[in-house]
Amino acid sequence: MKVAIIGAGMSGLCCAYTLEKLGIHCDIYERKHTIGSLYSFGELLLQIIHRPVKDPLEFIKNQYGIFIEPLSKVNTVIMNSPNNTATIKGNLGYILQRGQGEESIENQLANNVNSKINFNANPDYRELAKSYDYVVIATGNNIIAKQLTEFKNTVSSKVKGGIALGEFEPNTVCIWFNTRYARSGFGYLVPFNQNKASIILVSTYTQKEELEDMWQTFLYQEKLNYEIIETFETELDVGIADRHQIDNIYLIGNAGGFLDPFLGFGLLNSIESAVYAAESIVHGYNYEKMVNKIMKKVNMFSDFRIAVDNMKNEDYDRIVEMIKKPLVRSFIYNTNVNVIKYLRSIVKLANTKAKKPSN
């Protein structure tokens, strides 16, 4: 059996690793000259997003045999709106490194993959589909998906980030919601260690020429007066594909529309889609049925995204105020209830309160 994978990112490497465990070596094609994105950044893996899974990394290890070492655990999240702040403590998730570092997820996975990676290669997937039994699309974008199937854009964002030097709490993450610089997106600070952190702004529905002003406003308004030693800019388009297998071509990761449309994170979804594609290829399982449970989560977040897109700063203030209440905070963070499916109702409640006339 001949299998080609286009893309040596996280999902592509997970698919290759799973195929190898099942006895199939593949050819991997990567358009860049190296593994991972050309810039480093911190990624959050938050437990609340993946409930009822209690520990996402343990779940990935036990369920799929994929070992990922985090930089650290998250035990504090400081959530900021323009006029309010809530601090949440507990076993909240993990901080992971992406990009070029030795500890990055991509390099961790690549160290366990034996299949050949062809760098500086950008083959035509249609030609590969003629010469391989199966082709897996793991490009990290939706360009090919839009050529193969109906693809509905959910949210479009411009992203700017940087590496900051200073003093940081290694297990504390800060998140900011403010329509002035993020619209319906957010900014966040994720520490790599005590002296270095990743600062990222995800600004939704923003033009490229607007991004620098919004970035500077973000840094100024939130008093992020750190030394920034490097920056990057990119785009993040999140959407939903109607089909994920077209003939002998599989779509996985962001190429298959498996990112969550709220925060734009998708580590667990991407890994699951990669594993399912490999198992479908080897065992003949129905891939669409396998990814259906992922799509239920994605669709739930899509509904939430619609609500968030209509929020104002006053709504963020109200939601943060609600989270500060002991009973609400305990329900959200001290139970394993899947609160995400209730969040849209909370957002609607905040919007309703905002629209009520005062007596």
KOLZALUM-271145 format. One record per residue (C-alpha): residue number from 1; z, x, y; residue in one letter. Coordinates in steps of 0.02 Angstrom, whole numbers, plus 50000, padded with zeros to 5 digits. Layout:
<recs>
+-----+-------+-------+-------+--------+
! num !    pz !    px !    py ! residu !
+-----+-------+-------+-------+--------+
! NUM !     Z !     X !     Y !      A !
...
+-----+-------+-------+-------+--------+
</recs>
This chain:
<recs>
+-----+-------+-------+-------+--------+
! num !    pz !    px !    py ! residu !
+-----+-------+-------+-------+--------+
!   1 ! 50000 ! 50000 ! 50000 !      M !
!   2 ! 49951 ! 50067 ! 50172 !      K !
!   3 ! 50055 ! 50017 ! 50322 !      V !
!   4 ! 50033 ! 50069 ! 50504 !      A !
!   5 ! 50164 ! 50047 ! 50640 !      I !
!   6 ! 50112 ! 50056 ! 50822 !      I !
!   7 ! 50263 ! 50113 ! 50922 !      G !
!   8 ! 50402 ! 50236 ! 50881 !      A !
!   9 ! 50537 ! 50145 ! 50977 !      G !
!  10 ! 50691 ! 50065 ! 50904 !      M !
!  11 ! 50607 ! 49920 ! 50814 !      S !
!  12 ! 50462 ! 50025 ! 50750 !      G !
!  13 ! 50580 ! 50157 ! 50679 !      L !
!  14 ! 50693 ! 50025 ! 50600 !      C !
!  15 ! 50541 ! 49949 ! 50515 !      C !
!  16 ! 50485 ! 50119 ! 50452 !      A !
!  17 ! 50660 ! 50159 ! 50388 !      Y !
!  18 ! 50671 ! 49994 ! 50294 !      T !
!  19 ! 50497 ! 50016 ! 50221 !      L !
!  20 ! 50546 ! 50188 ! 50157 !      E !
!  21 ! 50702 ! 50117 ! 50075 !      K !
!  22 ! 50587 ! 49993 ! 49988 !      L !
!  23 ! 50474 ! 50134 ! 49929 !      G !
!  24 ! 50334 ! 50125 ! 50058 !      I !
!  25 ! 50291 ! 50268 ! 50176 !      H !
!  26 ! 50192 ! 50223 ! 50330 !      C !
!  27 ! 50093 ! 50300 ! 50472 !      D !
!  28 ! 50176 ! 50283 ! 50643 !      I !
!  29 ! 50074 ! 50294 ! 50802 !      Y !
!  30 ! 50161 ! 50331 ! 50967 !      E !
!  31 ! 50067 ! 50340 ! 51132 !      R !
!  32 ! 50196 ! 50456 ! 51213 !      K !
!  33 ! 50226 ! 50637 ! 51166 !      H !
!  34 ! 50404 ! 50607 ! 51107 !      T !
!  35 ! 50528 ! 50482 ! 51036 !      I !
!  36 ! 50612 ! 50358 ! 51151 !      G !
!  37 ! 50585 ! 50307 ! 51331 !      S !
!  38 ! 50552 ! 50447 ! 51456 !      L !
!  39 ! 50712 ! 50402 ! 51550 !      Y !
!  40 ! 50890 ! 50386 ! 51488 !      S !
!  41 ! 50997 ! 50233 ! 51515 !      F !
!  42 ! 51147 ! 50145 ! 51443 !      G !
!  43 ! 51128 ! 49984 ! 51346 !      E !
!  44 ! 51262 ! 49855 ! 51311 !      L !
!  45 ! 51288 ! 49774 ! 51143 !      L !
!  46 ! 51408 ! 49632 ! 51184 !      L !
!  47 ! 51497 ! 49539 ! 51045 !      Q !
!  48 ! 51496 ! 49374 ! 51139 !      I !
!  49 ! 51305 ! 49368 ! 51135 !      I !
!  50 ! 51296 ! 49381 ! 50945 !      H !
!  51 ! 51433 ! 49264 ! 50884 !      R !
!  52 ! 51480 ! 49217 ! 50751 !      P !
!  53 ! 51451 ! 49402 ! 50709 !      V !
!  54 ! 51617 ! 49486 ! 50747 !      K !
!  55 ! 51557 ! 49667 ! 50754 !      D !
!  56 ! 51369 ! 49689 ! 50784 !      P !
!  57 ! 51360 ! 49872 ! 50729 !      L !
!  58 ! 51461 ! 49839 ! 50570 !      E !
!  59 ! 51348 ! 49691 ! 50536 !      F !
!  60 ! 51191 ! 49798 ! 50557 !      I !
!  61 ! 51263 ! 49931 ! 50442 !      K !
!  62 ! 51324 ! 49813 ! 50306 !      N !
!  63 ! 51179 ! 49690 ! 50312 !      Q !
!  64 ! 51032 ! 49807 ! 50337 !      Y !
!  65 ! 51095 ! 49981 ! 50294 !      G !
!  66 ! 51056 ! 50047 ! 50468 !      I !
!  67 ! 51187 ! 50161 ! 50545 !      F !
!  68 ! 51197 ! 50173 ! 50735 !      I !
!  69 ! 51331 ! 50278 ! 50820 !      E !
!  70 ! 51383 ! 50210 ! 50991 !      P !
!  71 ! 51438 ! 50315 ! 51138 !      L !
!  72 ! 51596 ! 50213 ! 51153 !      S !
!  73 ! 51674 ! 50042 ! 51134 !      K !
!  74 ! 51687 ! 49919 ! 51278 !      V !
!  75 ! 51864 ! 49858 ! 51306 !      N !
!  76 ! 51849 ! 49801 ! 51488 !      T !
!  77 ! 51713 ! 49705 ! 51579 !      V !
!  78 ! 51729 ! 49679 ! 51767 !      I !
!  79 ! 51619 ! 49533 ! 51818 !      M !
!  80 ! 51578 ! 49520 ! 52003 !      N !
!  81 ! 51500 ! 49382 ! 52107 !      S !
!  82 ! 51479 ! 49398 ! 52296 !      P !
!  83 ! 51655 ! 49333 ! 52332 !      N !
!  84 ! 51747 ! 49340 ! 52168 !      N !
!  85 ! 51795 ! 49458 ! 52027 !      T !
!  86 ! 51855 ! 49427 ! 51849 !      A !
!  87 ! 51920 ! 49561 ! 51731 !      T !
!  88 ! 51906 ! 49532 ! 51545 !      I !
!  89 ! 51990 ! 49642 ! 51415 !      K !
!  90 ! 51973 ! 49650 ! 51226 !      G !
!  91 ! 51856 ! 49714 ! 51090 !      N !
!  92 ! 51702 ! 49665 ! 51187 !      L !
!  93 ! 51562 ! 49770 ! 51114 !      G !
!  94 ! 51481 ! 49941 ! 51125 !      Y !
!  95 ! 51394 ! 50060 ! 51244 !      I !
!  96 ! 51236 ! 50138 ! 51172 !      L !
!  97 ! 51122 ! 50273 ! 51239 !      Q !
!  98 ! 50935 ! 50246 ! 51251 !      R !
!  99 ! 50801 ! 50372 ! 51292 !      G !
! 100 ! 50788 ! 50559 ! 51266 !      Q !
! 101 ! 50966 ! 50614 ! 51229 !      G !
! 102 ! 51017 ! 50677 ! 51058 !      E !
! 103 ! 51137 ! 50530 ! 51044 !      E !
! 104 ! 51006 ! 50400 ! 51090 !      S !
! 105 ! 50973 ! 50260 ! 50966 !      I !
! 106 ! 50792 ! 50313 ! 50951 !      E !
! 107 ! 50835 ! 50492 ! 50902 !      N !
! 108 ! 50970 ! 50434 ! 50782 !      Q !
! 109 ! 50844 ! 50324 ! 50693 !      L !
! 110 ! 50705 ! 50455 ! 50697 !      A !
! 111 ! 50818 ! 50579 ! 50608 !      N !
! 112 ! 50821 ! 50460 ! 50459 !      N !
! 113 ! 50634 ! 50423 ! 50452 !      V !
! 114 ! 50521 ! 50532 ! 50345 !      N !
! 115 ! 50354 ! 50449 ! 50381 !      S !
! 116 ! 50235 ! 50545 ! 50493 !      K !
! 117 ! 50240 ! 50504 ! 50678 !      I !
! 118 ! 50074 ! 50533 ! 50765 !      N !
! 119 ! 50113 ! 50569 ! 50948 !      F !
! 120 ! 49993 ! 50549 ! 51095 !      N !
! 121 ! 49905 ! 50415 ! 50994 !      A !
! 122 ! 49849 ! 50246 ! 51059 !      N !
! 123 ! 49743 ! 50169 ! 50921 !      P !
! 124 ! 49658 ! 50000 ! 50928 !      D !
! 125 ! 49763 ! 49883 ! 50821 !      Y !
! 126 ! 49605 ! 49787 ! 50771 !      R !
! 127 ! 49529 ! 49943 ! 50696 !      E !
! 128 ! 49691 ! 49987 ! 50607 !      L !
! 129 ! 49698 ! 49811 ! 50534 !      A !
! 130 ! 49532 ! 49847 ! 50448 !      K !
! 131 ! 49589 ! 50009 ! 50366 !      S !
! 132 ! 49772 ! 49969 ! 50329 !      Y !
! 133 ! 49845 ! 49833 ! 50220 !      D !
! 134 ! 49969 ! 49790 ! 50358 !      Y !
! 135 ! 49992 ! 49835 ! 50541 !      V !
! 136 ! 50158 ! 49816 ! 50630 !      V !
! 137 ! 50154 ! 49800 ! 50820 !      I !
! 138 ! 50310 ! 49878 ! 50897 !      A !
! 139 ! 50243 ! 49927 ! 51067 !      T !
! 140 ! 50389 ! 49858 ! 51169 !      G !
! 141 ! 50278 ! 49745 ! 51274 !      N !
! 142 ! 50186 ! 49581 ! 51249 !      N !
! 143 ! 50007 ! 49638 ! 51286 !      I !
! 144 ! 49947 ! 49627 ! 51106 !      I !
! 145 ! 50045 ! 49468 ! 51071 !      A !
! 146 ! 49952 ! 49381 ! 51213 !      K !
! 147 ! 49788 ! 49431 ! 51131 !      Q !
! 148 ! 49838 ! 49365 ! 50960 !      L !
! 149 ! 49936 ! 49206 ! 50993 !      T !
! 150 ! 50000 ! 49088 ! 51125 !      E !
! 151 ! 50134 ! 49177 ! 51227 !      F !
! 152 ! 50246 ! 49089 ! 51352 !      K !
! 153 ! 50325 ! 49198 ! 51487 !      N !
! 154 ! 50509 ! 49157 ! 51511 !      T !
! 155 ! 50562 ! 49281 ! 51645 !      V !
! 156 ! 50482 ! 49428 ! 51735 !      S !
! 157 ! 50589 ! 49566 ! 51809 !      S !
! 158 ! 50574 ! 49730 ! 51900 !      K !
! 159 ! 50703 ! 49859 ! 51847 !      V !
! 160 ! 50768 ! 50011 ! 51938 !      K !
! 161 ! 50902 ! 50124 ! 51870 !      G !
! 162 ! 50978 ! 50294 ! 51891 !      G !
! 163 ! 51101 ! 50419 ! 51822 !      I !
! 164 ! 51256 ! 50432 ! 51931 !      A !
! 165 ! 51385 ! 50571 ! 51938 !      L !
! 166 ! 51566 ! 50533 ! 51980 !      G !
! 167 ! 51727 ! 50473 ! 51900 !      E !
! 168 ! 51712 ! 50329 ! 51778 !      F !
! 169 ! 51817 ! 50237 ! 51649 !      E !
! 170 ! 51721 ! 50270 ! 51486 !      P !
! 171 ! 51762 ! 50100 ! 51409 !      N !
! 172 ! 51739 ! 49993 ! 51565 !      T !
! 173 ! 51577 ! 49905 ! 51613 !      V !
! 174 ! 51544 ! 49826 ! 51782 !      C !
! 175 ! 51420 ! 49683 ! 51808 !      I !
! 176 ! 51364 ! 49609 ! 51975 !      W !
! 177 ! 51277 ! 49443 ! 52008 !      F !
! 178 ! 51206 ! 49421 ! 52183 !      N !
! 179 ! 51045 ! 49332 ! 52230 !      T !
! 180 ! 51026 ! 49442 ! 52383 !      R !
! 181 ! 50970 ! 49593 ! 52282 !      Y !
! 182 ! 50951 ! 49528 ! 52103 !      A !
! 183 ! 50891 ! 49349 ! 52127 !      R !
! 184 ! 50932 ! 49272 ! 51958 !      S !
! 185 ! 50954 ! 49444 ! 51880 !      G !
! 186 ! 51102 ! 49562 ! 51887 !      F !
! 187 ! 51159 ! 49740 ! 51915 !      G !
! 188 ! 51270 ! 49839 ! 51798 !      Y !
! 189 ! 51359 ! 50005 ! 51777 !      L !
! 190 ! 51379 ! 50078 ! 51603 !      V !
! 191 ! 51472 ! 50245 ! 51585 !      P !
! 192 ! 51406 ! 50379 ! 51469 !      F !
! 193 ! 51571 ! 50473 ! 51487 !      N !
! 194 ! 51705 ! 50507 ! 51620 !      Q !
! 195 ! 51583 ! 50596 ! 51735 !      N !
! 196 ! 51414 ! 50513 ! 51710 !      K !
! 197 ! 51354 ! 50333 ! 51711 !      A !
! 198 ! 51197 ! 50228 ! 51705 !      S !
! 199 ! 51174 ! 50110 ! 51852 !      I !
! 200 ! 51037 ! 49979 ! 51831 !      I !
! 201 ! 50971 ! 49835 ! 51936 !      L !
! 202 ! 50871 ! 49698 ! 51851 !      V !
! 203 ! 50790 ! 49595 ! 51989 !      S !
! 204 ! 50697 ! 49441 ! 51930 !      T !
! 205 ! 50534 ! 49375 ! 52005 !      Y !
! 206 ! 50520 ! 49527 ! 52119 !      T !
! 207 ! 50367 ! 49618 ! 52183 !      Q !
! 208 ! 50354 ! 49805 ! 52155 !      K !
! 209 ! 50356 ! 49840 ! 52342 !      E !
! 210 ! 50521 ! 49743 ! 52360 !      E !
! 211 ! 50616 ! 49839 ! 52228 !      L !
! 212 ! 50670 ! 49991 ! 52329 !      E !
! 213 ! 50747 ! 49885 ! 52468 !      D !
! 214 ! 50839 ! 49780 ! 52340 !      M !
! 215 ! 50901 ! 49936 ! 52252 !      W !
! 216 ! 50968 ! 50010 ! 52414 !      Q !
! 217 ! 51049 ! 49843 ! 52458 !      T !
! 218 ! 51132 ! 49839 ! 52287 !      F !
! 219 ! 51203 ! 50015 ! 52306 !      L !
! 220 ! 51261 ! 49985 ! 52485 !      Y !
! 221 ! 51336 ! 49812 ! 52461 !      Q !
! 222 ! 51432 ! 49858 ! 52303 !      E !
! 223 ! 51487 ! 50026 ! 52376 !      K !
! 224 ! 51409 ! 50127 ! 52235 !      L !
! 225 ! 51420 ! 50289 ! 52332 !      N !
! 226 ! 51386 ! 50405 ! 52187 !      Y !
! 227 ! 51271 ! 50555 ! 52176 !      E !
! 228 ! 51113 ! 50490 ! 52092 !      I !
! 229 ! 51028 ! 50634 ! 52001 !      I !
! 230 ! 50877 ! 50540 ! 51932 !      E !
! 231 ! 50800 ! 50368 ! 51945 !      T !
! 232 ! 50670 ! 50265 ! 51855 !      F !
! 233 ! 50574 ! 50104 ! 51882 !      E !
! 234 ! 50498 ! 49990 ! 51753 !      T !
! 235 ! 50450 ! 49810 ! 51720 !      E !
! 236 ! 50525 ! 49691 ! 51594 !      L !
! 237 ! 50429 ! 49535 ! 51546 !      D !
! 238 ! 50517 ! 49424 ! 51421 !      V !
! 239 ! 50433 ! 49279 ! 51334 !      G !
! 240 ! 50411 ! 49182 ! 51174 !      I !
! 241 ! 50268 ! 49205 ! 51051 !      A !
! 242 ! 50205 ! 49053 ! 50957 !      D !
! 243 ! 50167 ! 49155 ! 50800 !      R !
! 244 ! 50236 ! 49321 ! 50739 !      H !
! 245 ! 50119 ! 49358 ! 50595 !      Q !
! 246 ! 49932 ! 49341 ! 50619 !      I !
! 247 ! 49838 ! 49384 ! 50459 !      D !
! 248 ! 49896 ! 49561 ! 50413 !      N !
! 249 ! 49972 ! 49598 ! 50584 !      I !
! 250 ! 50159 ! 49582 ! 50618 !      Y !
! 251 ! 50242 ! 49571 ! 50789 !      L !
! 252 ! 50419 ! 49640 ! 50803 !      I !
! 253 ! 50545 ! 49680 ! 50940 !      G !
! 254 ! 50494 ! 49642 ! 51118 !      N !
! 255 ! 50312 ! 49642 ! 51061 !      A !
! 256 ! 50356 ! 49484 ! 50964 !      G !
! 257 ! 50458 ! 49402 ! 51101 !      G !
! 258 ! 50628 ! 49432 ! 51021 !      F !
! 259 ! 50725 ! 49487 ! 51177 !      L !
! 260 ! 50853 ! 49368 ! 51248 !      D !
! 261 ! 50787 ! 49296 ! 51413 !      P !
! 262 ! 50958 ! 49294 ! 51498 !      F !
! 263 ! 51012 ! 49477 ! 51504 !      L !
! 264 ! 50854 ! 49551 ! 51430 !      G !
! 265 ! 50949 ! 49638 ! 51290 !      F !
! 266 ! 50882 ! 49627 ! 51115 !      G !
! 267 ! 50949 ! 49764 ! 51003 !      L !
! 268 ! 51008 ! 49654 ! 50860 !      L !
! 269 ! 50859 ! 49537 ! 50870 !      N !
! 270 ! 50738 ! 49684 ! 50871 !      S !
! 271 ! 50820 ! 49766 ! 50721 !      I !
! 272 ! 50821 ! 49603 ! 50623 !      E !
! 273 ! 50637 ! 49569 ! 50660 !      S !
! 274 ! 50594 ! 49746 ! 50604 !      A !
! 275 ! 50689 ! 49730 ! 50441 !      V !
! 276 ! 50616 ! 49558 ! 50407 !      Y !
! 277 ! 50439 ! 49623 ! 50435 !      A !
! 278 ! 50467 ! 49765 ! 50312 !      A !
! 279 ! 50540 ! 49647 ! 50181 !      E !
! 280 ! 50398 ! 49524 ! 50207 !      S !
! 281 ! 50268 ! 49661 ! 50184 !      I !
! 282 ! 50346 ! 49727 ! 50023 !      V !
! 283 ! 50409 ! 49567 ! 49942 !      H !
! 284 ! 50288 ! 49439 ! 50013 !      G !
! 285 ! 50422 ! 49338 ! 50101 !      Y !
! 286 ! 50372 ! 49212 ! 50235 !      N !
! 287 ! 50400 ! 49309 ! 50397 !      Y !
! 288 ! 50395 ! 49156 ! 50509 !      E !
! 289 ! 50535 ! 49075 ! 50410 !      K !
! 290 ! 50635 ! 49236 ! 50415 !      M !
! 291 ! 50627 ! 49254 ! 50604 !      V !
! 292 ! 50661 ! 49070 ! 50634 !      N !
! 293 ! 50849 ! 49101 ! 50652 !      K !
! 294 ! 50813 ! 49234 ! 50784 !      I !
! 295 ! 50701 ! 49114 ! 50878 !      M !
! 296 ! 50837 ! 48982 ! 50881 !      K !
! 297 ! 50946 ! 49105 ! 50977 !      K !
! 298 ! 50802 ! 49155 ! 51091 !      V !
! 299 ! 50761 ! 48973 ! 51129 !      N !
! 300 ! 50944 ! 48940 ! 51169 !      M !
! 301 ! 50943 ! 49084 ! 51293 !      F !
! 302 ! 50780 ! 49020 ! 51364 !      S !
! 303 ! 50865 ! 48856 ! 51407 !      D !
! 304 ! 51006 ! 48953 ! 51486 !      F !
! 305 ! 50881 ! 49057 ! 51585 !      R !
! 306 ! 50806 ! 48899 ! 51662 !      I !
! 307 ! 50979 ! 48849 ! 51723 !      A !
! 308 ! 51019 ! 49023 ! 51790 !      V !
! 309 ! 50855 ! 49033 ! 51885 !      D !
! 310 ! 50916 ! 48887 ! 51992 !      N !
! 311 ! 51086 ! 48961 ! 52033 !      M !
! 312 ! 51146 ! 49013 ! 52205 !      K !
! 313 ! 51281 ! 49138 ! 52251 !      N !
! 314 ! 51405 ! 48996 ! 52271 !      E !
! 315 ! 51372 ! 48949 ! 52089 !      D !
! 316 ! 51409 ! 49126 ! 52031 !      Y !
! 317 ! 51571 ! 49122 ! 52130 !      D !
! 318 ! 51622 ! 48960 ! 52044 !      R !
! 319 ! 51581 ! 49024 ! 51870 !      I !
! 320 ! 51679 ! 49185 ! 51896 !      V !
! 321 ! 51825 ! 49082 ! 51962 !      E !
! 322 ! 51817 ! 48974 ! 51805 !      M !
! 323 ! 51817 ! 49130 ! 51694 !      I !
! 324 ! 51975 ! 49191 ! 51783 !      K !
! 325 ! 52073 ! 49040 ! 51721 !      K !
! 326 ! 52182 ! 49093 ! 51574 !      P !
! 327 ! 52131 ! 48952 ! 51458 !      L !
! 328 ! 51945 ! 48976 ! 51490 !      V !
! 329 ! 51957 ! 49165 ! 51475 !      R !
! 330 ! 52056 ! 49150 ! 51313 !      S !
! 331 ! 51930 ! 49027 ! 51241 !      F !
! 332 ! 51783 ! 49138 ! 51285 !      I !
! 333 ! 51850 ! 49308 ! 51236 !      Y !
! 334 ! 51995 ! 49282 ! 51116 !      N !
! 335 ! 51904 ! 49169 ! 50994 !      T !
! 336 ! 51745 ! 49192 ! 50895 !      N !
! 337 ! 51671 ! 49028 ! 50955 !      V !
! 338 ! 51486 ! 49039 ! 50999 !      N !
! 339 ! 51516 ! 49002 ! 51183 !      V !
! 340 ! 51337 ! 49042 ! 51235 !      I !
! 341 ! 51280 ! 48869 ! 51182 !      K !
! 342 ! 51409 ! 48796 ! 51301 !      Y !
! 343 ! 51366 ! 48908 ! 51448 !      L !
! 344 ! 51222 ! 48801 ! 51507 !      R !
! 345 ! 51345 ! 48657 ! 51524 !      S !
! 346 ! 51460 ! 48770 ! 51625 !      I !
! 347 ! 51314 ! 48818 ! 51737 !      V !
! 348 ! 51269 ! 48635 ! 51760 !      K !
! 349 ! 51450 ! 48596 ! 51801 !      L !
! 350 ! 51452 ! 48732 ! 51933 !      A !
! 351 ! 51290 ! 48664 ! 52008 !      N !
! 352 ! 51360 ! 48487 ! 52007 !      T !
! 353 ! 51517 ! 48541 ! 52098 !      K !
! 354 ! 51410 ! 48630 ! 52226 !      A !
! 355 ! 51311 ! 48471 ! 52261 !      K !
! 356 ! 51460 ! 48353 ! 52278 !      K !
! 357 ! 51488 ! 48298 ! 52459 !      P !
! 358 ! 51656 ! 48341 ! 52531 !      S !
! 359 ! 51770 ! 48198 ! 52586 !      N !
+-----+-------+-------+-------+--------+
</recs>
